[in-house]
Amino acid sequence: MSVIVVESKKHFDELIKTKPKVAVDFKATWCGPCKVIGPKFAGLAKTHTDVTFLQVDVDDVSEVAQIQRITAMPTFKFFVSGKPFEKQPELVGANLPVLTKVLASLSAEKIAKEGESDTTPKPAAKDAAAPVEAPKKDVAVPVPAAAKQTEDVAALDADKTPVVTDKAPSAAPAA
């Protein structure tokens, strides 16, 4: 199966609603790690044929990126029957081993057929498997809108002076 390029919010909503298992790659053309992981994501689409693979360019379909609260690229989101995948709804960063594990878990997920209820016993909360944690070496690229905030934090760390930057600096009063 190939990766479907999402063209609009309506297209995204329709695919999430109608496909039983979905993996979404939120990317940008200017994102280096996205360029590296993108072909691997496409390769995984060929081995996990029961999962629908989507690709959303955050610049082309920004409404979807905003609604899904994408703040770094690449970000992968996973859905089952139109809802976030309980075991691992999101993965931020270009981490192929973790992405591969999450997709294997998503593939193994049982889907209740229409009209049936899922009678699979769910583990008790204390026995529930924890979501797969991504190692700290993940590579994520901040969204340009967040770049100013990153610069402000760096400036705050550099001089230890509190900085508030919701607005552009005002001009100095005329003397």
N, C-alpha and C positions, 0 to 999 in steps of 0.2 A: 504494500500500500504506500502511496506517496503522501507527502505533506501538503495539506490544503492551505493556501494563502488566504487569510481572512481579509475581505475587502470593505466591510462595514460593520457597524454595531448589529444591525439586523441579521447579517450573515453569521456573525459570531453567536448571537443569541439562538438562532435557529439550529446551528450545529451542536451547541452545548445541550439544547433541549431534546434534540432528536437522536443523538448518538449515545449509546450506553456507556462507553468509556472514552474519555478524551484527555489528551495531553497537549498542552499549549506552550509554545515557545514564544515569549515576548522578547523581541530583539530590535536592534536598530542597525542600519547600514554602516554607521560610523563606529560601531562597537567592536573592538578587536576580539575580545573573548567570544562574542556572538559569532564572528566569522569562523572561529576555530571549532566551536561546539555544533554549529548549524549542520554541517555535513554528517556529523556523528548522530545527531538527532534524526536526520533523514534516514540514515542507515538503520537505526533502531525501529523506525516505522516499517521497515521491510521484514523485521523479525517478530514484531508484535502486531500481527495483522488484525487482532481483535480490538485494538485501540485505534481511535481516530486521532491523527496527529495534525495539529493546527499550528500555523505560524502567524504571529501578529507583529507587524512593524509598528512600533509605538509612535513613530512620526506620521505614518500614513493613516492609522486608525487610532488616533490619540484618545478619542472618547472611550474606547474599550480599555485602553491602558489606564485612564483615570478612574473609571468605574472599578477596575480590578486592583486599584491602588499599587500600580507598578512604580517602584522608586529606583530600581537598579536593573541593569541588563547584564547578562540574560537572566530572566526569571521564568521559571517553568511552573505552570499551574496544572492541576489534575482534577478531573471531574468524573463522577459515577452517577448515572441517571440524572444529570443536570445539577447535581450538588457537589460541593468540594469533596474530594476523596478524604475520608476520615483519617486514614493512616498517615497521609502526607499530602496536605492540600497544596503545598508550595515548596519550591526549591529555588533559592537565589544563588546564582553563580554558575560558572562553567565547570561543574564537577561531574565528569563522566561516570566514575564508579557509583556515586550516589544516585545519579539520574538512572543508570541501568538497574539498580536495586529497586528504586521506586516504580519503574515501569514493569519490572517483573512482578512486583506486588500488585500493581494495578491490573495486569493481565490475569493474575490468579484470582482476582476478586470475582465472586459469584454475583450475578445479576438476577433478581427475581423477574420471572416472566410476567407479562401483563395479566392482571387478574389473580396472580398468586401473591401470597405474602412470603416474605423471606423468613423461613423457619430455621435457618442456620443459627445455632446458639451463639450468642456473642459472649466473649470472655468478660469476666467480672472486671470492674475498673482497675483493681490492683493487679490483675493478670494481663491487662491489655498491653499489647506491644507498643512501645514508645515510638514516635515517628523517627525515621532515619535522620540522624543529625549530620549535617554537612561539616566536614573538617574546617578548621579556621583558615585553611589556605585557599578557600574559594576566591574566585576572581569575579568581581562585580563592578560594573561601571556605573557611576551615579548618573541620573537623568540630568540634563543640562539645567533644568529649573532648580535643582538642588545644589548646583555648583556654587552659587553665591552663598548658600548656607554653609557649605563646606569651607569656603574661604573665610567666612566669619568665625567659624569654630577655630580654624588655624590661627587667625589673628588673636582670638581670645587666649588660646594656649600660648602664643608667642609672648604677649606682653602682660598676661594675667589681669587685664583690665576688662571689666564687663562691657560687652558690645550689644546693642539692640539694633537690629537692622531690618525691621519690617517695611521701612520706608526709605526712600532715597535721602541722603543727607541734605539738610536745608542749607541755603546759602548763608554765609556769615552776615550778621546785621550791619547795615551801612553805618559808618562812623561819622 
